[in-house]
């Protein structure tokens, strides 16, 4: 039996023709091991057994009793993030369940003589071959994460959010679906802003811990400022705000985060992250991620979590505001709508990663293999619905579940902090998808309804400031600080990416040949992250 890291929130289940001698609990062909007794519970009749994790509110014992009474229908009424399996001792069926938004992850191997299931992809490493999935590689190079059911490893899949997979039948059922619900005849902005305000107060209250101080990640943008302000208003204990910057000589948002902290009377802790820190801690960040994520914020998220761990055990963040209330309004997609270009191509280009570079970046045999394979999101992208609503849904469904939430879950969980994302609560998502588009994007004003909902809680400078995003200076990093290390890492004959990517293309990027738009830094960070992820996980 391979070593299994028994962390507090980790667990592993095997089903089929597998050894059970090292199991903490087993029943016929089922194997289960876990790091905490709270990771397992039995129904009153002992027919159903649950193993997994759920955040806030209900516990696993509550869930397994609900399942015994109402079956899978009970999942529709759970508003927490969860990933668990339920074993039916009578029918010898195993049900894999993941929450509707994807706040928790759930992975399983696809050798159908036996299955191994875990919330952490690393836990399954002893049970599958270390072979890269070329389609997942293509998707990562385009999006900076792996969307949908694929993982970077062949032979391992991720259960899609809102799904139940029943083994051994391999039957999939959907219990919660992200879909367009904007059918109401009500179009009054004030009506939706009022509903959103009340729901935000409720959801933030539910996410605050009892009798202990709490942290909030505060960038100074509308989303994180909203969560910070509501936390300060509701919480009876201390609220600590955490913000980052990259040095006084580089652009930052400290003016705005400081304004919010002062307005809400929060303790405000600042973390300066150097270029040395970014490079030094990138291997650790990649080792902690299930699938690679090429977002330069991975290292800042990890370092901010380490700082917060000194004072708090729960961190709230503003993730979810962009996909729910107006983030995907980007120039490539709007130009596509105006000029009638290819929708799939425009969507890939909107990530501003390597979509246009694939024929030159991938080895010819890899490119030939993947070039005509549809992307996982294409059915959603080509559906018949409002253009912007479609973008909101896709970004919630894929970027939310497969990038934002898994990044928060992995990096904060690694330092034993629970990250909570109130704006990704299923009730917030449902409400956002029930609103007319003009409530979210009113002309050139994004997040209109969220701004109106928060107008009494935040300074006007925050309500009316344009979105800028956290600018991580990776371009300057590769030009001035990391170039030699990156060349040694990416151009080595022994590089893990060497069998898949063309060295000459990478070399030209490292030498900044033909880079008028200053995008090579982002692409190089993507490749360095991938190389380190494969090294750490293989």
Secondary structure, DSSP 8 states (H G I E B T S, - for coil): -------TT-EEEEEES---TT-SEEETTEEEEES-GGGEEE-TTSSEEEEEEE-SS--HHHHHHHHHHHGGGGGGG--S-EEEEEEETTTTEEEEEE-SS-SS--EEE--TTEEEEESSGGGGGGGS---B-HHHHHHHHHHSS--TTB-SBTTEEE--TTEEEEETTTEEEESS--------S---HHHHHHHHHHHHHHHHHHHS-TTS-EEEE--SSHHHHHHHHHHHHH-SS-EEEEEEES-TTS---HHHHHHHHHHHT-EEEEEE--HHHHHHHHHHHHHH-SS----THHHHHHHHHHHHHTT-SEEE--TTHHHHHTTT--HHHHHHHHHT--HHHHHHHHT-SSGGGHHHHB-HHHHHHHTTS--TTHHHHTSSS-HHHHHHHHIIIIIIIIIIHHHHHHHHHHTT-EEE-GGG-HHHHHHHHHS-HHHHEETTEETHHHHHHTTTTS-HHHHHS--------HHHIIIIISHHHHHHHHS-TT-TTTTTB-HHHHHHHHTTTT-TT--HHHHHHHHHHHHHHHHHH-
